[in-house]
């Protein structure tokens, strides 16, 4: 007869489910740039990870209309708008460090006298044309 006692899991490394807890160094760190890079929408499991929720908790919240941001449901699929995630986290929806198409320190304007387009009817031809 064996007198060995079963070893109890270390509570610091085991969950109630018996699966080991993820190493915090291996859990992806969500930055504003990484969230924006997801595109216009993401799945519920990814959104759950951003908010620090388990997937099962996220699905339960979504099913009861209590997820922290609006949830789009298409059949049995859930999609989360990335802009809503950024708003809930008080982050700008666009990257404030990126310049617009005009380049740094410049502003776009429309000056009809400088329009490079073809002259319209009744418009005198441009000089040099």
SULTA-V646801 format. One record per helix or strand of 3 or more residues. SS is the DSSP state (H for helix, E for strand). FROM is the first residue (numbers start at 0). TO is the last residue. Records with the same first field share a line. If there is no record, write none. Layout:
# SULTA-V646801
SS->FROM-TO, FROM-TO
This chain:
# SULTA-V646801
H->31-35, 43-50, 54-62, 81-87, 111-113
E->40-42, 70-73, 76-80
